[in-house]
Amino acid sequence: MMFMGHQIEKSKLMTKDQVVDYLKTHGEHYSSLSDIRTRYEEELGLDPVWNYQHCSDCFPGFFIVPVQEGFLSVPYDSVDSDDFEIIVADNIALLSAENLQYLLEEYRIYAEALMNAMAEMIAIAKAE
């Protein structure tokens, strides 16, 4: 599959069950997910994992992780100074095309609102 400008062999990706098992075995926190990111970076030549923090009706955030079956939502419910994001492995799920479309639109609305607000901030700062 072509993703992020790179041809990726699906067989080099972990399966959903492998990701869930790894996190449950090694700890449901960012440090364990970081191991998966490192593995992907070494095998694929890129880090294809994204952190999505703009969900208005879900966990405080989640990671989008490519796997052989598609793309996983790996949610976290808190962040601490030792383990960073605390993952809720029992809520890991595959994202459908509809889910991804919703997230894209939600992010687009957020980004446009932020850009408009910042443009106004610049205008106010220049006027002072």
C-alpha positions in Angstrom: 0.0 0.0 0.0 1.1 3.6 -0.6 1.1 5.6 2.6 2.8 8.9 3.5 4.7 8.8 0.1 6.2 5.3 0.8 5.3 1.9 -0.6 4.7 -0.2 2.5 4.4 -4.0 2.5 1.5 -5.0 4.7 3.4 -8.0 5.8 5.9 -5.7 7.6 3.1 -4.3 9.7 1.9 -5.8 12.9 -1.6 -7.2 13.2 -4.2 -5.7 15.5 -3.8 -8.6 17.9 0.0 -8.3 18.0 -0.3 -4.6 18.9 -2.8 -5.2 21.6 -0.9 -8.2 23.0 2.4 -6.2 23.0 0.8 -3.3 24.9 -0.9 -5.5 27.4 2.4 -7.5 28.0 4.8 -4.6 28.0 2.6 -1.9 29.6 -0.3 0.2 28.4 1.6 3.4 28.0 3.5 5.4 25.5 6.8 3.8 26.2 5.5 0.5 24.9 3.9 2.1 21.9 7.3 3.8 21.3 8.8 0.4 20.8 6.3 -0.3 18.0 7.1 3.1 16.5 10.8 2.3 16.6 10.2 -1.1 15.0 8.2 0.5 12.2 10.8 3.2 11.6 13.6 0.6 11.4 11.6 -1.7 9.0 9.7 0.8 7.0 12.0 3.8 7.0 9.4 6.1 8.5 7.2 6.6 11.6 3.7 6.1 10.3 2.0 6.5 13.8 0.0 9.7 14.4 -1.2 11.3 17.6 -4.7 12.7 17.3 -5.8 15.0 20.1 -8.8 16.9 18.7 -11.6 14.5 19.3 -14.6 16.3 20.7 -16.6 13.2 21.7 -14.0 10.6 22.6 -10.9 10.0 24.8 -8.5 13.0 25.3 -6.6 11.6 22.4 -5.5 8.5 20.6 -2.8 7.2 18.3 -3.5 6.1 14.8 -1.4 3.0 14.1 -1.3 1.2 10.8 -1.6 -2.6 11.0 -2.2 -5.3 8.4 -6.0 -5.0 8.8 -6.1 -1.2 8.3 -5.6 1.6 10.9 -6.1 1.2 14.7 -7.3 3.8 17.1 -5.1 3.4 20.2 -6.8 5.6 22.8 -5.3 7.1 26.0 -7.2 8.5 28.9 -4.5 10.4 30.8 -0.9 11.6 30.6 1.7 11.4 33.4 5.3 12.5 33.8 6.7 9.0 33.8 4.9 7.0 31.2 3.4 9.9 29.2 0.1 8.7 27.5 -1.7 5.9 29.5 -3.2 3.7 26.8 -6.6 2.0 27.2 -5.8 -1.3 25.4 -9.4 -2.6 25.9 -10.7 0.2 23.7 -8.3 -0.3 20.8 -10.3 -0.7 17.6 -10.0 -0.6 13.8 -11.0 2.6 12.2 -13.4 2.4 9.3 -13.3 4.7 6.3 -16.3 6.5 7.8 -14.4 7.0 11.1 -11.4 8.4 9.3 -13.6 10.7 7.2 -15.2 12.0 10.4 -11.8 12.6 12.1 -10.6 14.4 9.0 -13.5 16.8 9.0 -13.3 17.3 12.7 -9.6 18.2 12.4 -10.2 20.4 9.4 -12.8 22.4 11.4 -10.4 22.7 14.4 -7.5 23.8 12.2 -9.5 26.4 10.3 -10.8 27.9 13.6 -7.3 28.0 15.1 -5.9 29.6 12.0 -8.7 32.3 12.0 -8.1 33.0 15.7 -4.4 33.3 15.2 -4.8 35.7 12.3 -6.9 37.8 14.6 -4.3 37.6 17.3 -1.7 38.8 14.8 -3.8 41.7 13.8 -4.4 42.7 17.5 -0.7 42.3 18.3 0.2 44.6 15.4 -2.3 47.2 16.4 -0.9 47.5 19.9 
